[in-house]
Amino acid sequence: MLDALPTPPQHAPTLTGFVHSIETGGAVDGPGVRFVYFMSGCQFRCLYCHNPDTWKLRNGRLMTLDEALAEVRPYASFLRFAGGVTISGGEPMMQAAFVGALLARIKSELGLHTALDTQGFLHTHVADDWFDPLDLVLLDIKHINPRRYQEITGQALQPTLDCARRLVRLNKRMWVRYVLVPGLTDEPADIGALADFVASLGPLVERVEVLPFHQMGAHKWQELGMEYKLAGRATPTAEQTEQARALFAARGLVVS
């Protein structure tokens, strides 16, 4: 049974959200050095998730908007030239009211570059103007084959593809992220089909990040008493990773 989406309070000043953790010097969550809020709650159950401790909505620190802003404010002058703020998770749209208000205040009060790390599944839960404070969306697309996507995540693929097209309509810059897992997401035909879709989105996709699968989160599954089905799965070799990146680059996409 998935966590229910929280009902937003009526008055924005009283909004609260569950923040699982904060990183003050993130280097892999958007351009430059990032201050990263990891929000609690995710409706996906990805086989290779390295943060399963973020799945439960209330597994975090309950914070008001003022408290959340107070966390980043001391770093604002540095972040204005060094990078910015990324809201990740979990899945940030599980707490859409809080995250939307937080993004708006980060932009209006601190003037920082803002990014959202999401798989886009819940995008229909927010209005177009929810995306206004965002400078960049890091869109995770786990697979292009609907059956395999369901197998990997426990959810349907189509909402994520629809979110990508919506971001194009809203003129939002994107980085597309793809986790390369040997035996699961490394079939060349599937990667090529995904590359075709991403290329069809046009120049708003500034880059594709091919992220090699790793085992660094395996211990969290054990600590939570959950079966980790990818235990012992090999990480992709440098050659495998470059082959996957080449398939995206062949479509004219910038790849990292």
C-alpha positions as CSV (number, residue, x, y, z in Angstrom):
1,M,0.0,0.0,0.0
2,L,1.6,3.3,-1.1
3,D,1.6,6.4,1.1
4,A,-1.2,8.7,0.5
5,L,-0.4,12.1,-0.8
6,P,-0.6,14.7,2.0
7,T,-3.4,17.2,1.9
8,P,-2.0,20.7,1.8
9,P,-3.0,23.1,4.5
10,Q,-5.1,26.1,3.5
11,H,-2.6,28.8,4.4
12,A,0.9,28.9,2.9
13,P,2.7,30.2,6.0
14,T,1.6,27.1,7.9
15,L,2.9,24.7,5.3
16,T,5.1,21.9,6.6
17,G,7.1,19.2,4.9
18,F,9.1,16.1,5.8
19,V,12.7,16.6,4.8
20,H,14.7,13.4,5.0
21,S,18.1,14.9,4.9
22,I,20.2,17.9,3.6
23,E,23.5,18.0,1.7
24,T,25.3,21.3,1.7
25,G,27.9,20.5,-1.0
26,G,26.3,18.2,-3.6
27,A,28.3,17.7,-6.8
28,V,26.1,15.4,-8.8
29,D,22.7,17.0,-8.5
30,G,22.8,19.7,-11.1
31,P,25.3,22.3,-12.3
32,G,28.0,23.5,-9.9
33,V,27.9,23.0,-6.2
34,R,24.4,22.3,-4.9
35,F,22.5,22.6,-1.7
36,V,20.3,19.6,-1.8
37,Y,17.0,19.0,0.1
38,F,16.1,15.3,0.0
39,M,12.4,15.1,0.6
40,S,10.7,12.1,2.2
41,G,8.2,9.9,0.3
42,C,8.3,8.1,-3.0
43,Q,5.6,6.0,-4.7
44,F,8.2,4.1,-6.8
45,R,10.0,1.0,-5.6
46,C,13.0,0.9,-7.9
47,L,15.0,-2.3,-7.8
48,Y,18.3,-0.4,-7.7
49,C,17.2,2.5,-5.4
50,H,20.1,3.6,-3.3
51,N,17.9,5.6,-0.9
52,P,15.1,3.2,0.2
53,D,15.1,5.0,3.5
54,T,13.3,7.9,1.8
55,W,10.3,5.9,0.6
56,K,8.1,6.5,3.7
57,L,6.5,10.0,3.6
58,R,7.0,10.7,7.3
59,N,10.5,9.3,7.6
60,G,12.2,12.7,8.0
61,R,12.2,15.9,9.9
62,L,9.0,17.9,9.9
63,M,9.9,21.5,8.9
64,T,8.1,24.7,8.2
65,L,8.9,26.8,5.2
66,D,10.8,29.3,7.4
67,E,12.8,26.5,8.9
68,A,13.7,25.0,5.5
69,L,14.7,28.5,4.2
70,A,16.9,29.0,7.3
71,E,18.9,25.9,6.4
72,V,20.0,27.3,3.0
73,R,20.1,31.0,3.8
74,P,23.7,31.0,5.3
75,Y,25.0,29.5,2.0
76,A,23.1,31.8,-0.4
77,S,25.9,34.2,-1.2
78,F,28.2,31.3,-2.1
79,L,25.6,29.4,-4.0
80,R,24.7,32.4,-6.2
81,F,28.0,32.0,-8.1
82,A,28.9,28.4,-7.3
83,G,25.8,26.5,-8.2
84,G,22.3,26.6,-6.6
85,V,19.7,24.5,-4.9
86,T,18.3,21.1,-5.9
87,I,15.2,19.5,-4.4
88,S,15.4,15.7,-4.7
89,G,14.2,12.7,-2.8
90,G,12.5,10.4,-2.6
91,E,10.1,12.1,-5.0
92,P,9.6,15.8,-4.3
93,M,6.1,15.9,-6.0
94,M,4.9,13.6,-3.2
95,Q,4.9,16.9,-1.2
96,A,4.1,19.2,-4.0
97,A,2.5,22.0,-2.0
98,F,5.4,22.4,0.3
99,V,8.1,21.9,-2.4
100,G,6.4,24.4,-4.7
101,A,6.2,27.0,-2.0
102,L,9.8,26.3,-1.0
103,L,11.0,26.7,-4.6
104,A,9.1,30.0,-4.9
105,R,10.7,31.4,-1.8
106,I,14.2,30.3,-2.7
107,K,13.8,32.1,-6.0
108,S,12.1,35.2,-4.8
109,E,14.0,35.7,-1.5
110,L,17.4,34.3,-2.3
111,G,17.7,34.6,-6.1
112,L,19.3,31.2,-6.4
113,H,19.4,28.8,-9.4
114,T,16.8,26.0,-8.7
115,A,16.6,22.4,-9.9
116,L,14.2,19.6,-9.3
117,D,15.2,15.9,-9.4
118,T,12.1,13.9,-10.3
119,Q,10.8,10.9,-12.2
120,G,7.8,13.1,-13.2
121,F,5.1,10.5,-12.4
122,L,3.0,12.9,-10.3
123,H,3.3,15.9,-12.6
124,T,-0.5,16.0,-13.3
125,H,-1.0,16.8,-9.5
126,V,0.4,20.3,-10.1
127,A,-0.6,23.3,-12.2
128,D,1.7,24.8,-14.9
129,D,2.7,27.7,-12.7
130,W,4.1,25.3,-10.1
131,F,7.1,25.0,-12.4
132,D,7.7,28.7,-12.7
133,P,10.5,29.0,-10.1
134,L,12.5,26.2,-11.7
135,D,15.5,26.8,-13.8
136,L,16.2,23.1,-14.5
137,V,14.5,19.7,-14.2
138,L,16.6,16.6,-13.7
139,L,14.2,14.0,-15.2
140,D,14.9,10.4,-14.4
141,I,13.7,8.0,-17.1
142,K,14.3,4.5,-15.9
143,H,13.6,2.6,-19.1
144,I,11.7,3.1,-22.4
145,N,10.0,-0.3,-22.5
146,P,6.7,-0.1,-20.5
147,R,6.9,-3.7,-19.3
148,R,10.5,-3.4,-18.1
149,Y,9.7,0.0,-16.6
150,Q,6.9,-1.5,-14.5
151,E,9.3,-4.3,-13.5
152,I,11.9,-1.9,-12.4
153,T,9.8,0.7,-10.6
154,G,6.4,-0.8,-9.9
155,Q,4.7,2.0,-11.8
156,A,3.7,2.9,-15.3
157,L,6.0,4.6,-17.8
158,Q,3.6,6.9,-19.7
159,P,3.2,9.6,-17.0
160,T,7.0,10.2,-17.1
161,L,7.0,10.5,-20.9
162,D,4.0,12.9,-20.7
163,C,5.9,14.9,-18.1
164,A,8.9,15.3,-20.4
165,R,6.6,16.6,-23.2
166,R,4.9,19.0,-20.7
167,L,8.3,20.4,-19.7
168,V,8.9,21.1,-23.4
169,R,5.6,22.9,-23.6
170,L,6.5,25.0,-20.5
171,N,10.0,25.8,-22.0
172,K,11.8,24.2,-19.1
173,R,15.4,23.1,-19.5
174,M,16.1,19.5,-18.7
175,W,18.8,17.0,-18.0
176,V,17.7,13.5,-18.6
177,R,19.1,10.8,-16.2
178,Y,19.4,7.1,-17.0
179,V,20.8,4.5,-14.7
180,L,22.8,1.8,-16.5
181,V,22.3,-1.6,-14.9
182,P,23.9,-4.7,-16.5
183,G,21.2,-7.2,-17.5
184,L,18.4,-4.7,-16.7
185,T,18.8,-1.4,-18.6
186,D,21.7,-2.0,-20.9
187,E,20.0,-3.5,-24.0
188,P,21.3,-1.4,-26.9
189,A,17.9,-1.5,-28.7
190,D,16.2,-0.1,-25.6
191,I,18.8,2.6,-25.1
192,G,18.5,3.6,-28.7
193,A,14.7,3.8,-28.5
194,L,15.0,6.0,-25.4
195,A,17.7,8.1,-27.1
196,D,15.2,8.7,-30.0
197,F,12.5,9.8,-27.6
198,V,14.9,12.2,-25.8
199,A,16.2,13.6,-29.1
200,S,12.6,14.3,-30.1
201,L,12.2,16.7,-27.2
202,G,14.5,19.1,-28.8
203,P,17.2,21.6,-27.5
204,L,15.6,22.0,-24.1
205,V,17.3,18.7,-23.2
206,E,20.7,20.1,-22.4
207,R,22.4,16.8,-21.6
208,V,21.9,13.2,-20.8
209,E,23.5,11.7,-17.8
210,V,24.3,8.0,-18.0
211,L,24.8,6.9,-14.4
212,P,26.5,3.6,-13.8
213,F,24.7,1.3,-11.4
214,H,26.6,0.9,-8.0
215,Q,26.1,-1.1,-4.8
216,M,26.7,1.8,-2.4
217,G,23.1,1.7,-1.1
218,A,22.8,-2.0,-0.6
219,H,23.4,-1.8,3.1
220,K,20.4,0.4,3.5
221,W,18.1,-2.4,2.3
222,Q,19.7,-4.8,4.8
223,E,19.3,-2.3,7.6
224,L,15.6,-1.9,6.7
225,G,15.1,-5.6,6.6
226,M,14.2,-5.6,2.9
227,E,15.3,-8.0,0.2
228,Y,17.7,-6.4,-2.2
229,K,17.2,-8.3,-5.5
230,L,20.3,-6.8,-7.1
231,A,22.7,-7.9,-4.5
232,G,25.8,-9.1,-6.2
233,R,24.9,-7.4,-9.5
234,A,28.0,-6.2,-11.3
235,T,28.6,-2.5,-12.0
236,P,28.9,-1.7,-15.7
237,T,32.4,-1.6,-17.0
238,A,33.9,1.6,-18.5
239,E,33.4,0.1,-21.9
240,Q,29.7,-0.7,-21.3
241,T,29.1,2.8,-20.0
242,E,30.8,4.4,-23.0
243,Q,28.8,2.3,-25.4
244,A,25.6,3.4,-23.8
245,R,26.7,7.1,-23.9
246,A,27.6,6.7,-27.6
247,L,24.0,5.6,-28.4
248,F,22.7,8.9,-27.0
249,A,25.5,10.9,-28.6
250,A,24.7,9.4,-32.0
251,R,21.4,11.3,-31.8
252,G,23.2,14.6,-31.4
253,L,22.6,14.7,-27.6
254,V,25.2,16.0,-25.2
255,V,26.1,13.2,-22.9
256,S,28.0,12.9,-19.6
